């Protein structure tokens, strides 16, 4: 009996959650990237200078 059993519901929910979290992370990164660019923060050095001020 080498047949694969169908994925159970918890696997599907876990995959759905992982996809949603990846999408949320991408949206957050895009948001903060836009915020940084609007403030002229383009490099790590710019960020350090901004945080010190």
C-alpha distance matrix in Angstrom:
0.0 3.8 5.6 8.8 10.5 14.1 16.7 18.3 22.1 23.2 21.9 23.8 26.8 26.8 26.7 29.5 31.6 31.2 32.4 35.3 36.4 36.4 38.5 40.8 41.4 42.3 44.7 46.3 46.7 48.3 50.6 51.9 52.2 54.5 56.5 57.0 58.2 60.6 62.1 62.4 59.7 58.2 57.7 56.9 60.6 61.5 59.2 60.8 64.2 63.3 61.9 65.1 67.4
3.8 0.0 3.8 6.5 9.2 12.7 14.9 17.2 20.9 21.9 20.0 21.8 25.1 24.7 24.3 27.2 29.3 28.7 29.7 32.8 33.8 33.6 35.8 38.2 38.6 39.3 41.9 43.5 43.7 45.3 47.8 49.0 49.1 51.5 53.5 53.9 55.0 57.5 59.0 59.2 56.5 54.9 54.4 53.7 57.4 58.3 56.1 57.7 61.1 60.2 59.0 62.2 64.5
5.6 3.8 0.0 3.8 6.3 9.4 12.2 14.6 18.2 19.7 17.8 19.2 22.6 22.7 22.1 24.8 27.2 26.8 27.6 30.5 31.9 31.8 33.6 36.1 36.8 37.4 39.8 41.7 42.1 43.4 45.8 47.2 47.5 49.6 51.7 52.4 53.4 55.7 57.4 57.7 55.2 53.6 53.4 52.8 56.6 57.2 55.0 56.8 60.1 59.1 57.9 61.2 63.4
8.8 6.5 3.8 0.0 3.7 6.4 8.7 11.4 15.0 16.2 14.2 15.6 19.0 19.0 18.3 21.1 23.4 23.0 23.8 26.8 28.1 28.1 29.9 32.4 33.1 33.8 36.2 37.9 38.4 39.8 42.1 43.6 43.9 46.0 48.0 48.7 49.8 52.1 53.8 54.1 51.7 50.2 50.0 49.4 53.2 53.7 51.4 53.3 56.6 55.5 54.3 57.6 59.7
10.5 9.2 6.3 3.7 0.0 3.8 6.4 8.3 11.9 13.6 12.2 13.5 16.7 17.2 17.1 19.4 21.7 21.9 22.9 25.4 26.9 27.3 29.0 31.2 32.2 33.2 35.3 37.0 37.8 39.3 41.3 42.9 43.5 45.5 47.4 48.3 49.5 51.6 53.3 53.9 51.5 50.2 50.2 49.5 53.3 53.7 51.2 53.1 56.4 55.0 53.7 57.1 59.1
14.1 12.7 9.4 6.4 3.8 0.0 3.8 6.2 9.3 11.5 10.0 10.5 13.9 14.9 14.4 16.4 19.0 19.5 20.0 22.4 24.3 24.8 26.2 28.4 29.7 30.5 32.4 34.3 35.3 36.5 38.5 40.3 40.9 42.7 44.6 45.8 46.9 48.9 50.7 51.4 49.1 48.0 48.2 47.7 51.5 51.6 49.1 51.2 54.4 52.8 51.7 55.1 57.0
16.7 14.9 12.2 8.7 6.4 3.8 0.0 3.7 6.6 8.2 6.2 7.2 10.5 11.1 10.9 13.1 15.4 15.9 16.8 19.1 20.7 21.4 23.0 25.0 26.2 27.3 29.2 30.9 31.9 33.4 35.2 36.9 37.6 39.5 41.3 42.4 43.7 45.7 47.3 48.1 45.8 44.8 44.9 44.3 48.1 48.2 45.7 47.7 50.8 49.3 48.0 51.5 53.3
18.3 17.2 14.6 11.4 8.3 6.2 3.7 0.0 3.8 5.6 5.6 6.8 9.0 10.3 11.2 12.9 14.7 15.9 17.2 18.9 20.5 21.8 23.3 24.9 26.3 27.8 29.4 30.9 32.3 33.8 35.3 36.9 38.1 39.9 41.4 42.7 44.2 46.0 47.5 48.6 46.3 45.5 45.7 44.9 48.6 48.7 45.9 47.8 51.0 49.3 47.8 51.3 53.1
22.1 20.9 18.2 15.0 11.9 9.3 6.6 3.8 0.0 3.8 5.4 5.1 6.2 8.6 9.9 10.6 12.3 14.2 15.4 16.5 18.3 20.1 21.2 22.5 24.3 25.9 27.1 28.6 30.3 31.8 33.0 34.8 36.2 37.8 39.1 40.7 42.3 43.8 45.4 46.7 44.5 44.0 44.3 43.6 47.3 47.1 44.2 46.3 49.3 47.4 45.9 49.4 51.0
23.2 21.9 19.7 16.2 13.6 11.5 8.2 5.6 3.8 0.0 3.8 5.4 5.0 6.0 8.5 9.7 10.4 12.1 14.1 15.2 16.2 18.2 19.9 20.8 22.3 24.3 25.6 26.7 28.4 30.2 31.3 32.7 34.3 36.1 37.3 38.6 40.5 42.0 43.4 44.7 42.3 41.9 42.0 41.0 44.7 44.6 41.7 43.5 46.6 44.8 43.1 46.6 48.3
21.9 20.0 17.8 14.2 12.2 10.0 6.2 5.6 5.4 3.8 0.0 3.8 5.5 5.1 6.2 8.6 9.9 10.5 12.3 14.2 15.3 16.5 18.4 19.9 21.0 22.6 24.5 25.7 27.0 28.7 30.3 31.7 32.8 34.8 36.3 37.4 39.0 40.9 42.3 43.3 40.8 40.1 40.2 39.3 43.1 43.2 40.4 42.3 45.5 43.8 42.4 45.8 47.7
23.8 21.8 19.2 15.6 13.5 10.5 7.2 6.8 5.1 5.4 3.8 0.0 3.8 5.4 5.2 6.1 8.6 9.9 10.6 12.3 14.2 15.4 16.6 18.3 20.0 21.3 22.7 24.4 25.9 27.2 28.7 30.5 31.6 33.3 34.9 36.3 37.7 39.4 41.1 42.2 40.0 39.3 39.7 39.2 42.9 42.7 40.0 42.2 45.2 43.3 42.1 45.7 47.3
26.8 25.1 22.6 19.0 16.7 13.9 10.5 9.0 6.2 5.0 5.5 3.8 0.0 3.8 5.4 5.0 6.1 8.6 9.9 10.5 12.2 14.2 15.3 16.3 18.2 20.0 21.1 22.4 24.3 25.8 26.9 28.6 30.1 31.7 32.9 34.5 36.2 37.6 39.2 40.5 38.4 38.0 38.4 37.8 41.4 41.1 38.2 40.3 43.3 41.2 39.9 43.4 44.9
26.8 24.7 22.7 19.0 17.2 14.9 11.1 10.3 8.6 6.0 5.1 5.4 3.8 0.0 3.8 5.4 5.1 6.1 8.6 9.9 10.5 12.3 14.3 15.2 16.4 18.4 20.0 21.0 22.5 24.4 25.7 27.0 28.4 30.4 31.6 32.8 34.6 36.3 37.6 38.8 36.3 35.9 36.0 35.1 38.8 38.7 35.8 37.8 40.9 39.1 37.6 41.1 42.8
26.7 24.3 22.1 18.3 17.1 14.4 10.9 11.2 9.9 8.5 6.2 5.2 5.4 3.8 0.0 3.8 5.4 5.1 6.2 8.6 9.9 10.6 12.4 14.2 15.3 16.6 18.5 20.0 21.2 22.7 24.5 26.0 26.9 28.9 30.5 31.6 33.1 34.9 36.5 37.4 35.1 34.4 34.6 34.1 37.8 37.7 35.1 37.3 40.3 38.6 37.4 41.0 42.6
29.5 27.2 24.8 21.1 19.4 16.4 13.1 12.9 10.6 9.7 8.6 6.1 5.0 5.4 3.8 0.0 3.8 5.5 5.2 6.2 8.6 10.0 10.7 12.3 14.3 15.5 16.7 18.4 20.1 21.3 22.7 24.6 25.8 27.3 28.8 30.4 31.8 33.3 35.1 36.3 34.3 33.8 34.4 34.1 37.8 37.3 34.6 37.0 39.8 37.7 36.7 40.4 41.7
31.6 29.3 27.2 23.4 21.7 19.0 15.4 14.7 12.3 10.4 9.9 8.6 6.1 5.1 5.4 3.8 0.0 3.8 5.4 5.0 6.1 8.6 9.8 10.4 12.2 14.2 15.3 16.4 18.2 19.9 21.0 22.5 24.1 25.8 26.9 28.4 30.2 31.7 33.1 34.5 32.3 32.1 32.5 31.9 35.5 35.0 32.2 34.3 37.2 35.2 33.9 37.5 38.9
31.2 28.7 26.8 23.0 21.9 19.5 15.9 15.9 14.2 12.1 10.5 9.9 8.6 6.1 5.1 5.5 3.8 0.0 3.8 5.5 5.1 6.2 8.6 9.9 10.5 12.3 14.3 15.3 16.5 18.4 20.0 21.2 22.4 24.5 25.8 26.9 28.6 30.4 31.8 32.8 30.4 29.8 30.1 29.4 33.1 32.9 30.2 32.3 35.3 33.5 32.3 35.9 37.6
32.4 29.7 27.6 23.8 22.9 20.0 16.8 17.2 15.4 14.1 12.3 10.6 9.9 8.6 6.2 5.2 5.4 3.8 0.0 3.8 5.5 5.2 6.2 8.6 9.9 10.7 12.5 14.4 15.5 16.7 18.5 20.3 21.1 22.8 24.6 25.9 27.1 28.9 30.7 31.6 29.5 28.8 29.5 29.3 33.0 32.5 30.0 32.5 35.3 33.4 32.6 36.3 37.7
35.3 32.8 30.5 26.8 25.4 22.4 19.1 18.9 16.5 15.2 14.2 12.3 10.5 9.9 8.6 6.2 5.0 5.5 3.8 0.0 3.8 5.5 5.1 6.1 8.6 9.9 10.6 12.3 14.3 15.4 16.5 18.5 19.9 21.3 22.7 24.4 25.9 27.3 29.0 30.4 28.5 28.2 29.1 28.9 32.5 31.6 29.0 31.6 34.2 31.9 31.1 34.8 35.9
36.4 33.8 31.9 28.1 26.9 24.3 20.7 20.5 18.3 16.2 15.3 14.2 12.2 10.5 9.9 8.6 6.1 5.1 5.5 3.8 0.0 3.8 5.4 5.0 6.1 8.6 9.9 10.5 12.2 14.2 15.2 16.5 18.1 20.0 21.1 22.4 24.3 25.8 27.1 28.5 26.2 26.1 26.6 26.0 29.6 29.0 26.2 28.5 31.3 29.2 28.1 31.7 33.1
36.4 33.6 31.8 28.1 27.3 24.8 21.4 21.8 20.1 18.2 16.5 15.4 14.2 12.3 10.6 10.0 8.6 6.2 5.2 5.5 3.8 0.0 3.8 5.5 5.1 6.2 8.7 9.9 10.6 12.3 14.3 15.6 16.3 18.5 20.1 21.0 22.5 24.5 26.0 26.8 24.6 23.9 24.5 24.2 27.9 27.4 24.9 27.4 30.2 28.3 27.6 31.3 32.7
38.5 35.8 33.6 29.9 29.0 26.2 23.0 23.3 21.2 19.9 18.4 16.6 15.3 14.3 12.4 10.7 9.8 8.6 6.2 5.1 5.4 3.8 0.0 3.8 5.4 5.1 6.3 8.7 10.0 10.6 12.4 14.5 15.3 16.7 18.6 20.1 21.2 22.8 24.7 25.8 24.0 23.5 24.7 24.8 28.4 27.4 25.1 28.0 30.4 28.2 27.8 31.6 32.6
40.8 38.2 36.1 32.4 31.2 28.4 25.0 24.9 22.5 20.8 19.9 18.3 16.3 15.2 14.2 12.3 10.4 9.9 8.6 6.1 5.0 5.5 3.8 0.0 3.8 5.4 5.1 6.2 8.6 9.9 10.6 12.4 14.1 15.5 16.6 18.4 20.1 21.3 22.9 24.4 22.6 22.7 23.8 23.7 27.1 26.0 23.3 26.0 28.4 26.0 25.3 29.1 30.0
41.4 38.6 36.8 33.1 32.2 29.7 26.2 26.3 24.3 22.3 21.0 20.0 18.2 16.4 15.3 14.3 12.2 10.5 9.9 8.6 6.1 5.1 5.4 3.8 0.0 3.8 5.4 5.1 6.1 8.6 9.9 10.7 12.1 14.3 15.4 16.4 18.3 20.0 21.3 22.4 20.2 20.0 20.7 20.3 23.9 23.1 20.4 23.0 25.6 23.5 22.8 26.5 27.8
42.3 39.3 37.4 33.8 33.2 30.5 27.3 27.8 25.9 24.3 22.6 21.3 20.0 18.4 16.6 15.5 14.2 12.3 10.7 9.9 8.6 6.2 5.1 5.4 3.8 0.0 3.8 5.5 5.1 6.2 8.6 10.1 10.4 12.3 14.3 15.3 16.5 18.4 20.2 21.0 19.0 18.4 19.5 19.9 23.4 22.4 20.2 23.2 25.5 23.5 23.4 27.1 28.2
44.7 41.9 39.8 36.2 35.3 32.4 29.2 29.4 27.1 25.6 24.5 22.7 21.1 20.0 18.5 16.7 15.3 14.3 12.5 10.6 9.9 8.7 6.3 5.1 5.4 3.8 0.0 3.8 5.5 5.1 6.1 8.7 9.8 10.7 12.4 14.3 15.5 16.7 18.7 20.1 18.6 18.6 20.3 20.8 24.1 22.5 20.3 23.5 25.4 22.9 22.9 26.7 27.3
46.3 43.5 41.7 37.9 37.0 34.3 30.9 30.9 28.6 26.7 25.7 24.4 22.4 21.0 20.0 18.4 16.4 15.3 14.4 12.3 10.5 9.9 8.7 6.2 5.1 5.5 3.8 0.0 3.8 5.4 5.1 6.2 8.4 9.9 10.6 12.3 14.2 15.4 16.8 18.4 16.6 17.1 18.4 18.4 21.6 20.1 17.5 20.4 22.5 20.0 19.6 23.4 24.1
46.7 43.7 42.1 38.4 37.8 35.3 31.9 32.3 30.3 28.4 27.0 25.9 24.3 22.5 21.2 20.1 18.2 16.5 15.5 14.3 12.2 10.6 10.0 8.6 6.1 5.1 5.5 3.8 0.0 3.8 5.4 5.3 5.9 8.6 9.9 10.5 12.2 14.2 15.4 16.3 14.2 14.1 15.2 15.4 18.8 17.5 15.2 18.3 20.5 18.4 18.3 22.1 23.1
48.3 45.3 43.4 39.8 39.3 36.5 33.4 33.8 31.8 30.2 28.7 27.2 25.8 24.4 22.7 21.3 19.9 18.4 16.7 15.4 14.2 12.3 10.6 9.9 8.6 6.2 5.1 5.4 3.8 0.0 3.8 5.6 5.1 6.2 8.7 9.9 10.6 12.4 14.4 15.3 14.0 13.7 15.7 16.8 19.8 18.1 16.4 19.8 21.5 19.2 19.8 23.5 24.0
50.6 47.8 45.8 42.1 41.3 38.5 35.2 35.3 33.0 31.3 30.3 28.7 26.9 25.7 24.5 22.7 21.0 20.0 18.5 16.5 15.2 14.3 12.4 10.6 9.9 8.6 6.1 5.1 5.4 3.8 0.0 3.8 5.4 5.3 6.3 8.8 10.1 10.8 12.7 14.5 13.5 14.3 16.5 17.3 20.0 17.8 15.8 19.2 20.5 17.7 18.2 22.0 22.1
51.9 49.0 47.2 43.6 42.9 40.3 36.9 36.9 34.8 32.7 31.7 30.5 28.6 27.0 26.0 24.6 22.5 21.2 20.3 18.5 16.5 15.6 14.5 12.4 10.7 10.1 8.7 6.2 5.3 5.6 3.8 0.0 3.8 5.3 4.9 6.1 8.5 9.7 10.6 12.3 10.6 11.7 13.5 13.9 16.6 14.5 12.2 15.5 17.0 14.3 14.6 18.4 18.7
52.2 49.1 47.5 43.9 43.5 40.9 37.6 38.1 36.2 34.3 32.8 31.6 30.1 28.4 26.9 25.8 24.1 22.4 21.1 19.9 18.1 16.3 15.3 14.1 12.1 10.4 9.8 8.4 5.9 5.1 5.4 3.8 0.0 3.8 5.4 5.2 6.2 8.7 10.0 10.5 8.9 9.0 11.2 12.4 15.1 13.1 11.6 15.2 16.6 14.4 15.4 19.0 19.4
54.5 51.5 49.6 46.0 45.5 42.7 39.5 39.9 37.8 36.1 34.8 33.3 31.7 30.4 28.9 27.3 25.8 24.5 22.8 21.3 20.0 18.5 16.7 15.5 14.3 12.3 10.7 9.9 8.6 6.2 5.3 5.3 3.8 0.0 3.8 5.5 5.2 6.2 8.7 9.9 9.6 10.3 13.3 15.1 17.2 14.5 13.5 17.3 17.9 15.3 16.8 20.3 19.9
56.5 53.5 51.7 48.0 47.4 44.6 41.3 41.4 39.1 37.3 36.3 34.9 32.9 31.6 30.5 28.8 26.9 25.8 24.6 22.7 21.1 20.1 18.6 16.6 15.4 14.3 12.4 10.6 9.9 8.7 6.3 4.9 5.4 3.8 0.0 3.8 5.5 5.2 6.5 8.8 8.6 10.6 13.3 14.5 16.2 13.2 11.7 15.2 15.6 12.5 13.9 17.4 16.8
57.0 53.9 52.4 48.7 48.3 45.8 42.4 42.7 40.7 38.6 37.4 36.3 34.5 32.8 31.6 30.4 28.4 26.9 25.9 24.4 22.4 21.0 20.1 18.4 16.4 15.3 14.3 12.3 10.5 9.9 8.8 6.1 5.2 5.5 3.8 0.0 3.8 5.4 5.1 6.3 4.9 7.1 9.6 10.8 12.4 9.5 8.3 12.0 12.4 9.9 11.6 14.9 14.7
58.2 55.0 53.4 49.8 49.5 46.9 43.7 44.2 42.3 40.5 39.0 37.7 36.2 34.6 33.1 31.8 30.2 28.6 27.1 25.9 24.3 22.5 21.2 20.1 18.3 16.5 15.5 14.2 12.2 10.6 10.1 8.5 6.2 5.2 5.5 3.8 0.0 3.8 5.3 4.9 5.4 6.2 9.8 12.2 13.5 10.4 10.5 14.2 14.2 12.1 14.5 17.5 16.9
60.6 57.5 55.7 52.1 51.6 48.9 45.7 46.0 43.8 42.0 40.9 39.4 37.6 36.3 34.9 33.3 31.7 30.4 28.9 27.3 25.8 24.5 22.8 21.3 20.0 18.4 16.7 15.4 14.2 12.4 10.8 9.7 8.7 6.2 5.2 5.4 3.8 0.0 3.8 5.5 7.5 9.5 12.9 15.1 15.9 12.3 12.4 15.9 15.1 12.4 15.0 17.8 16.5
62.1 59.0 57.4 53.8 53.3 50.7 47.3 47.5 45.4 43.4 42.3 41.1 39.2 37.6 36.5 35.1 33.1 31.8 30.7 29.0 27.1 26.0 24.7 22.9 21.3 20.2 18.7 16.8 15.4 14.4 12.7 10.6 10.0 8.7 6.5 5.1 5.3 3.8 0.0 3.8 5.6 8.7 11.5 13.1 13.3 9.6 9.6 12.8 11.6 8.8 11.6 14.2 12.7
62.4 59.2 57.7 54.1 53.9 51.4 48.1 48.6 46.7 44.7 43.3 42.2 40.5 38.8 37.4 36.3 34.5 32.8 31.6 30.4 28.5 26.8 25.8 24.4 22.4 21.0 20.1 18.4 16.3 15.3 14.5 12.3 10.5 9.9 8.8 6.3 4.9 5.5 3.8 0.0 3.8 6.0 9.0 11.4 11.2 7.6 9.0 12.1 10.9 9.2 12.5 14.7 13.7
59.7 56.5 55.2 51.7 51.5 49.1 45.8 46.3 44.5 42.3 40.8 40.0 38.4 36.3 35.1 34.3 32.3 30.4 29.5 28.5 26.2 24.6 24.0 22.6 20.2 19.0 18.6 16.6 14.2 14.0 13.5 10.6 8.9 9.6 8.6 4.9 5.4 7.5 5.6 3.8 0.0 3.8 6.0 7.9 8.4 5.1 5.7 9.2 9.0 7.6 10.4 12.9 12.8
58.2 54.9 53.6 50.2 50.2 48.0 44.8 45.5 44.0 41.9 40.1 39.3 38.0 35.9 34.4 33.8 32.1 29.8 28.8 28.2 26.1 23.9 23.5 22.7 20.0 18.4 18.6 17.1 14.1 13.7 14.3 11.7 9.0 10.3 10.6 7.1 6.2 9.5 8.7 6.0 3.8 0.0 3.8 7.1 8.3 6.2 7.5 10.8 11.2 10.8 13.2 15.6 16.1
57.7 54.4 53.4 50.0 50.2 48.2 44.9 45.7 44.3 42.0 40.2 39.7 38.4 36.0 34.6 34.4 32.5 30.1 29.5 29.1 26.6 24.5 24.7 23.8 20.7 19.5 20.3 18.4 15.2 15.7 16.5 13.5 11.2 13.3 13.3 9.6 9.8 12.9 11.5 9.0 6.0 3.8 0.0 3.8 5.2 5.1 6.4 8.8 9.9 10.6 12.4 14.4 15.7
56.9 53.7 52.8 49.4 49.5 47.7 44.3 44.9 43.6 41.0 39.3 39.2 37.8 35.1 34.1 34.1 31.9 29.4 29.3 28.9 26.0 24.2 24.8 23.7 20.3 19.9 20.8 18.4 15.4 16.8 17.3 13.9 12.4 15.1 14.5 10.8 12.2 15.1 13.1 11.4 7.9 7.1 3.8 0.0 3.8 5.4 5.0 6.2 8.6 9.7 10.5 12.4 14.4
60.6 57.4 56.6 53.2 53.3 51.5 48.1 48.6 47.3 44.7 43.1 42.9 41.4 38.8 37.8 37.8 35.5 33.1 33.0 32.5 29.6 27.9 28.4 27.1 23.9 23.4 24.1 21.6 18.8 19.8 20.0 16.6 15.1 17.2 16.2 12.4 13.5 15.9 13.3 11.2 8.4 8.3 5.2 3.8 0.0 3.8 5.4 5.1 6.2 8.6 9.9 10.7 12.6
61.5 58.3 57.2 53.7 53.7 51.6 48.2 48.7 47.1 44.6 43.2 42.7 41.1 38.7 37.7 37.3 35.0 32.9 32.5 31.6 29.0 27.4 27.4 26.0 23.1 22.4 22.5 20.1 17.5 18.1 17.8 14.5 13.1 14.5 13.2 9.5 10.4 12.3 9.6 7.6 5.1 6.2 5.1 5.4 3.8 0.0 3.8 5.5 5.1 6.1 8.6 10.0 10.8
59.2 56.1 55.0 51.4 51.2 49.1 45.7 45.9 44.2 41.7 40.4 40.0 38.2 35.8 35.1 34.6 32.2 30.2 30.0 29.0 26.2 24.9 25.1 23.3 20.4 20.2 20.3 17.5 15.2 16.4 15.8 12.2 11.6 13.5 11.7 8.3 10.5 12.4 9.6 9.0 5.7 7.5 6.4 5.0 5.4 3.8 0.0 3.8 5.4 5.0 6.1 8.6 10.1
60.8 57.7 56.8 53.3 53.1 51.2 47.7 47.8 46.3 43.5 42.3 42.2 40.3 37.8 37.3 37.0 34.3 32.3 32.5 31.6 28.5 27.4 28.0 26.0 23.0 23.2 23.5 20.4 18.3 19.8 19.2 15.5 15.2 17.3 15.2 12.0 14.2 15.9 12.8 12.1 9.2 10.8 8.8 6.2 5.1 5.5 3.8 0.0 3.8 5.4 5.1 6.2 8.8
64.2 61.1 60.1 56.6 56.4 54.4 50.8 51.0 49.3 46.6 45.5 45.2 43.3 40.9 40.3 39.8 37.2 35.3 35.3 34.2 31.3 30.2 30.4 28.4 25.6 25.5 25.4 22.5 20.5 21.5 20.5 17.0 16.6 17.9 15.6 12.4 14.2 15.1 11.6 10.9 9.0 11.2 9.9 8.6 6.2 5.1 5.4 3.8 0.0 3.8 5.5 5.2 6.4
63.3 60.2 59.1 55.5 55.0 52.8 49.3 49.3 47.4 44.8 43.8 43.3 41.2 39.1 38.6 37.7 35.2 33.5 33.4 31.9 29.2 28.3 28.2 26.0 23.5 23.5 22.9 20.0 18.4 19.2 17.7 14.3 14.4 15.3 12.5 9.9 12.1 12.4 8.8 9.2 7.6 10.8 10.6 9.7 8.6 6.1 5.0 5.4 3.8 0.0 3.8 5.5 5.4
61.9 59.0 57.9 54.3 53.7 51.7 48.0 47.8 45.9 43.1 42.4 42.1 39.9 37.6 37.4 36.7 33.9 32.3 32.6 31.1 28.1 27.6 27.8 25.3 22.8 23.4 22.9 19.6 18.3 19.8 18.2 14.6 15.4 16.8 13.9 11.6 14.5 15.0 11.6 12.5 10.4 13.2 12.4 10.5 9.9 8.6 6.1 5.1 5.5 3.8 0.0 3.8 5.5
65.1 62.2 61.2 57.6 57.1 55.1 51.5 51.3 49.4 46.6 45.8 45.7 43.4 41.1 41.0 40.4 37.5 35.9 36.3 34.8 31.7 31.3 31.6 29.1 26.5 27.1 26.7 23.4 22.1 23.5 22.0 18.4 19.0 20.3 17.4 14.9 17.5 17.8 14.2 14.7 12.9 15.6 14.4 12.4 10.7 10.0 8.6 6.2 5.2 5.5 3.8 0.0 3.8
67.4 64.5 63.4 59.7 59.1 57.0 53.3 53.1 51.0 48.3 47.7 47.3 44.9 42.8 42.6 41.7 38.9 37.6 37.7 35.9 33.1 32.7 32.6 30.0 27.8 28.2 27.3 24.1 23.1 24.0 22.1 18.7 19.4 19.9 16.8 14.7 16.9 16.5 12.7 13.7 12.8 16.1 15.7 14.4 12.6 10.8 10.1 8.8 6.4 5.4 5.5 3.8 0.0
